[in-house]
Each structure stands twice: as structure tokens, then as C-alpha cells.
Amino acid sequence: MARSKARIHARHKSRQASAGSPFPLQARRKPAKKAGMSTKAGTVIIGASQAGLSCAAELRRRKYDGPVTLIGAEPHLPYQRPPLSKAYLSGEMPVERLWLKPEAFYPASDITCLTNASITAIDRDSREAVLADGQRIGFEHCVIATGGEARIPPIPGANLPGVQLLRNLGEADHLSAALNDAKSLAVIGAGYIGLEVAASARKRGLKVTVLEAAERPMARTASPILGGWFGAIHRGYGVDLRVSTPVASILEKNGRAGGVVLGDGEEIAADSVLLAAGLALNTGLAEAAGLDCENGILVDTACRTSDRFIYACGDVARFHSALYGRSIRLESVQNAIEQGKAVAAAITGEDVRYDPVPWFWSDQYELKLQIAGLIDGADSIVRRGDPEMGNFAVFHLKEGRIIACEAINSAPEYMAAQKLIRSGKPVDADALRNLDVAMRDLLA
Ligand SMILES: Cc1cc2nc3c(=O)[nH]c(=O)nc-3n(C[C@H](O)[C@H](O)[C@H](O)COP(=O)(O)OP(=O)(O)OC[C@H]3O[C@@H](n4cnc5c(N)ncnc54)[C@H](O)[C@@H]3O)c2cc1C
């Protein structure tokens, strides 16, 4: 192991399988194989975050008795990213609440967690993962859970000092420190992270401008109704949100980022600039190892890559959704957790069919947005509730069945939609929009 640089957070000590909820996915137990089978070289998990940790913990819950090594390039033990743009950034959540598991969990679960440790290659012939210092860790199964980094779009000035990114804790601390010293912030990109940071920065009293090239906020994942509604909310909170407004370059002031220049030449000065332009996937390791990749690492229904000893999960994995009839890749905590568990199930002998109802949430100001399903492919829309009142849901239907639901402060609608998407039960549109009809009655 790379003892020189990498920090080892647990050695193989006691084995303790934690009790917990049963595997919630579409899985059937293979009678021929026994869960918890012994392995000669164990499982190496590359990426110590939401998906990797979920896989490691689930392996132990299933009484897998081989070595489990969780390897992370970051200096921290696994932590949750969602608060980085929300409560952590607005100063409402201390760093201690970010850790996904306490430090003691790793030795207690016999999971070796290496931090500050980058895997630079996967040797498929010898079945070894190669650490940056050249040391090798043998595996029977390897799991790639390498997620991604903040994407840096090809905008002149994007590499100027003072340009902020937000994917990891280090970047969140950097951004937070920059906001402490700033009176104004320009955000490039009105996706979830850009808008959440805008809301957090407004809470901190900054003047905020958001520039979005698309014609509405959250254009990639949310419907026009929802995107337009959120745009109005942000403007109501004083954000200067401009859509159909590509940024031509980042303004330089004293050798640092000092604002943005728009396509028409307008300059917007800002003390701080955040690039919130999506995710650049960490597929390099998989590509160099010759695994099939196409905007993600391609995996089968059991989360196996084109090498049957190597799995992938979380943001980096692309899989076929039987539910939606197409290949998808999800960037959400829920998917990272469930797909990590699915990999563990497959490694321990389950016949796994990973086919989730996707879901996602976002907190902006006092609003909780929950999205179940995927909106593409709908042929009709039903709105339930009144947007003016701040709690409503937009249902997306295809051939009379719900395929997605966007719910604002409407947990019952969101939870019922998850079940209706999974069951494929036809729903009556009039009943769906009628607030006098309880959502639970539509499930019956
Ligand atoms: C600011 C922010 C807010 C978010 N908010 C929400 C939200 O509200 N709701 C939601 O559902 N999702 C949200 N997400 C998305 C969610 O955090 C991700 O979907 C989730 O973290 C994906 O987990 P993952 O384990 O697949 O990948 P990641 O969390 O990206 O972790 C991958 C890890 O692999 C490590 N790694 C990469 N390459 C190597 C290597 N070669 N060797 C060793 N380690 C390596 C990386 O350093 C990283 O730690 C948010 C994300 C961010 C950044």
C-alpha cells in the first residue's frame, strides 16, 4: 500500500456485518451461489464517495468475507456532496455533519479506506489496481466509482485565478472563503448547483448574477414549467438571472477573475466568479484499461463493465433502463447509493437487474424540489396544486401513465408518483389534478 502518502483509515480487524434494510432493487437470489463466498484477492473499490462507500458497506452487510479496499483520491473520508452548495455553503451545517460514516465505522466494518490515494491504472491481465506511487493492489473484483469533476468549459479566462468550481469539499471551502471577501458573485450556468449556490449567496447578502446559455434554467433535467417557475423565484429573491445569455469570456482584473463578458460585449463586474457548467466524467481509467465507454462507463444490468471482473456504479456508470427503454446515466445520491448496493449484490452472487425509478432533490431558499422519473418522452402534462401557493406538482404522462413528477414542497405527490411510475398503473388525469382526490386513492 502507498503508506508514504496515502492515509490508511482501517486495517482488517474484526468483521461486523451491520443489520439494515434488505436490498431494495430488482434482484433475485441465484440458488447456485452462496452470498459471502470467500475470495482470494477481495474487492478493490476505486472512488471513496457515495457509490464506493455504499458498495463497501453493502458487501459487509451481506457478510462478504474477502478484503474490501476503498481507495479515494481526496484527502477526506467519504462525505456527502449535496450540502456543499446548500447548508454547508450558507454556513448552516458544520463540516462534521458531512461525513457519511464516522471514522470508527471503517475498522469496525473491516473496510480499508485509503485517502489521498489515486489509482492510475487498472491492469486487467494481472487483476491489479496500480497506485500513483507504483504499488499494486490485487483484486478478484474491481469497482470503478470515480464520479466526475466540475467541467471547465472552453471559455477564455476559465483558468484565471479566482475562478471557482464546486464539486468537492476543498472547492467548497475555497468558494466559501471567496464569498466571505466578496460583495458580488457571477455564476456561469443555471443548473442545480449554479442555482443552489445563487440561493446560498443571496442568503449571505451578496449581489448575484446568473448567466445561462439555454433558454431556461435547469434546461437539461427539468420541464419548461418548472424551469420558468424557478427562474421567477430567483428573480423574486433579487438574483439577476439571464437566460439565452452565453458568456464569451471571463473578465480579467489585476490578473484575477473580475467578472464576465457577454456575447454582445457587455461586461458584468463581480468579485467572484463560479463556473457551474456540469460534470466532466472520470472515465479515463476505464478507457485506458480498454473498457467500453460512451459518455460513461457502459455496464450491464448487473452493473458489470465489458470486463466481467470489473463493475462500475454511481455518476460514472451508464446502463440500460428497462423502465425507460433507453440507456441512461444518473447524477444523483440515490442512484450512487442503490447502484453501489447493486454491485455488492452482484459480487456476492445475486442475479441483479438494476432498474431504478430515478429520483433527485434540490433545495433552493425555502423550497424543496423532488423529481421522480425522467421527463423526456411524455405526451401530456398534468399540474396539481397552485404554483402561486408555492406547493404544486407537475406530472408527466405517456399514454395515460406517469413517467415523471416534479414536486415543489409536495412530498405526498412525489412519493405516490414514485410508486405509480414503478407500477405503470394508468391514472385518470382529472383525478390527478383534483386536490380533493388524495394521492393514496390513486394508488389503490
Ligand atoms: C455541490 C453538489 C450538490 C449536489 N446536490 C445533490 C442533490 O441535492 N441531490 C442529489 O441527488 N445529488 C446531488 N449531487 C450529486 C451527488 O453528490 C452525486 O450524484 C454523487 O456524489 C455521486 O457519487 P459517486 O460516488 O458516483 O461519485 P463522486 O461523488 O464524484 O465520487 C467519486 C470519487 O472518486 C474519486 N476518484 C476519482 N478518480 C479516482 C482515482 N483514479 N483514484 C482514486 N479515487 C478517484 C474522486 O476523488 C471522488 O472522491 C450534488 C453534487 C454536488 C457536487
PDBQT file of the ligand as one rigid body, heavy atoms in Angstrom, charges set to zero:
ROOT
HETATM    1  C1  LIG A 501     -22.466  20.704  -4.907  1.00  0.00    +0.000 C 
HETATM    2  C2  LIG A 501     -23.242  19.445  -5.225  1.00  0.00    +0.000 A 
HETATM    3  C3  LIG A 501     -24.565  19.357  -4.876  1.00  0.00    +0.000 A 
HETATM    4  C4  LIG A 501     -25.290  18.197  -5.156  1.00  0.00    +0.000 A 
HETATM    5  N1  LIG A 501     -26.594  18.131  -4.781  1.00  0.00    +0.000 NA
HETATM    6  C5  LIG A 501     -27.292  16.994  -4.999  1.00  0.00    +0.000 A 
HETATM    7  C6  LIG A 501     -28.630  16.869  -4.554  1.00  0.00    +0.000 A 
HETATM    8  O1  LIG A 501     -29.210  17.804  -4.000  1.00  0.00    +0.000 OA
HETATM    9  N2  LIG A 501     -29.277  15.695  -4.758  1.00  0.00    +0.000 N 
HETATM   10  C7  LIG A 501     -28.659  14.638  -5.376  1.00  0.00    +0.000 A 
HETATM   11  O2  LIG A 501     -29.269  13.574  -5.535  1.00  0.00    +0.000 OA
HETATM   12  N3  LIG A 501     -27.389  14.736  -5.831  1.00  0.00    +0.000 NA
HETATM   13  C8  LIG A 501     -26.693  15.886  -5.653  1.00  0.00    +0.000 A 
HETATM   14  N4  LIG A 501     -25.396  15.981  -6.080  1.00  0.00    +0.000 N 
HETATM   15  C9  LIG A 501     -24.816  14.872  -6.851  1.00  0.00    +0.000 C 
HETATM   16  C10 LIG A 501     -24.266  13.785  -5.953  1.00  0.00    +0.000 C 
HETATM   17  O3  LIG A 501     -23.420  14.322  -4.980  1.00  0.00    +0.000 OA
HETATM   18  C11 LIG A 501     -23.529  12.773  -6.825  1.00  0.00    +0.000 C 
HETATM   19  O4  LIG A 501     -24.503  12.171  -7.660  1.00  0.00    +0.000 OA
HETATM   20  C12 LIG A 501     -22.814  11.718  -6.003  1.00  0.00    +0.000 C 
HETATM   21  O5  LIG A 501     -21.810  12.290  -5.220  1.00  0.00    +0.000 OA
HETATM   22  C13 LIG A 501     -22.187  10.690  -6.941  1.00  0.00    +0.000 C 
HETATM   23  O6  LIG A 501     -21.417   9.807  -6.177  1.00  0.00    +0.000 OA
HETATM   24  P1  LIG A 501     -20.258   8.955  -6.839  1.00  0.00    +0.000 P 
HETATM   25  O7  LIG A 501     -19.686   8.159  -5.721  1.00  0.00    +0.000 OA
HETATM   26  O8  LIG A 501     -20.754   8.266  -8.045  1.00  0.00    +0.000 OA
HETATM   27  O9  LIG A 501     -19.177   9.987  -7.390  1.00  0.00    +0.000 OA
HETATM   28  P2  LIG A 501     -18.394  11.163  -6.668  1.00  0.00    +0.000 P 
HETATM   29  O10 LIG A 501     -19.161  11.671  -5.514  1.00  0.00    +0.000 OA
HETATM   30  O11 LIG A 501     -17.995  12.107  -7.752  1.00  0.00    +0.000 OA
HETATM   31  O12 LIG A 501     -17.082  10.476  -6.102  1.00  0.00    +0.000 OA
HETATM   32  C14 LIG A 501     -16.086   9.945  -6.901  1.00  0.00    +0.000 C 
HETATM   33  C15 LIG A 501     -14.823   9.880  -6.072  1.00  0.00    +0.000 C 
HETATM   34  O13 LIG A 501     -13.850   9.150  -6.803  1.00  0.00    +0.000 OA
HETATM   35  C16 LIG A 501     -12.588   9.758  -6.582  1.00  0.00    +0.000 C 
HETATM   36  N5  LIG A 501     -11.703   9.360  -7.656  1.00  0.00    +0.000 N 
HETATM   37  C17 LIG A 501     -11.803   9.684  -8.975  1.00  0.00    +0.000 A 
HETATM   38  N6  LIG A 501     -10.808   9.119  -9.671  1.00  0.00    +0.000 NA
HETATM   39  C18 LIG A 501     -10.062   8.415  -8.770  1.00  0.00    +0.000 A 
HETATM   40  C19 LIG A 501      -8.893   7.619  -8.880  1.00  0.00    +0.000 A 
HETATM   41  N7  LIG A 501      -8.310   7.411 -10.071  1.00  0.00    +0.000 N 
HETATM   42  N8  LIG A 501      -8.369   7.061  -7.769  1.00  0.00    +0.000 NA
HETATM   43  C20 LIG A 501      -8.979   7.243  -6.567  1.00  0.00    +0.000 A 
HETATM   44  N9  LIG A 501     -10.092   7.992  -6.405  1.00  0.00    +0.000 NA
HETATM   45  C21 LIG A 501     -10.620   8.562  -7.503  1.00  0.00    +0.000 A 
HETATM   46  C22 LIG A 501     -12.921  11.236  -6.586  1.00  0.00    +0.000 C 
HETATM   47  O14 LIG A 501     -11.894  11.986  -5.972  1.00  0.00    +0.000 OA
HETATM   48  C23 LIG A 501     -14.204  11.250  -5.797  1.00  0.00    +0.000 C 
HETATM   49  O15 LIG A 501     -13.978  11.403  -4.425  1.00  0.00    +0.000 OA
HETATM   50  C24 LIG A 501     -24.653  17.118  -5.822  1.00  0.00    +0.000 A 
HETATM   51  C25 LIG A 501     -23.304  17.227  -6.184  1.00  0.00    +0.000 A 
HETATM   52  C26 LIG A 501     -22.602  18.380  -5.899  1.00  0.00    +0.000 A 
HETATM   53  C27 LIG A 501     -21.158  18.480  -6.295  1.00  0.00    +0.000 C 
ENDROOT
TORSDOF 0
